Amino acid sequence: MARDFRRGDKRLPPLSLFSQSSLTDIVLLLLIFFLLTSSFVTNFGIRVEVPKAESSARTAEQFISVAVTKE
């Protein structure tokens, strides 16, 4: 035999309510965090100083292929 522990027809209010403001705060904090950390990402690459031309005469265009190996 099951007992009915409800108090009459009255329903108890929920113990906690979902708050949209706390969710908004968390989203804004995450957005600020990702914006700040993305500015610290470094661009990987090699800086190369290109030599200056001695004359302004145009030369024929040449294609050069460069291969980089471990050796």
SELUM-386421 format. One record per residue (C-alpha): x, y negated, z negated. Coordinates in steps of 0.1 Angstrom, whole numbers, plus 5000, padded with zeros to 4 digits. Layout:
BEGIN
XYZ/...
This chain:
BEGIN
500050005000/501449675011/501049364990/500249025005/502648774987/501248475005/499648204983/496148194997/495948045031/498647785026/501847835046/505147735031/507047465049/510347575065/513347545043/515347345069/514447155100/516547135131/518046795134/518846655168/521046375154/523646625140/523746795174/524246455191/527146375167/528846705175/528546655212/529946305210/532846415188/533646695213/533446445242/535846205224/538246495216/538446615252/538846265265/541746205242/543446535247/543146515285/545346205285/548246395270/548346655299/551646605317/551946635355/554446895364/556846815392/560246695402/561046335408/563046285440/564645965451/564245925488/567245775506/566645435523/566945415561/570045245575/568245135606/564745055616/564845265647/562345555647/563645905654/561946215666/559846385640/561346705627/559846975605/561947115578/561047415557/562547455522/562447785504/563147805466/564248135452/565548255418/569048315431/
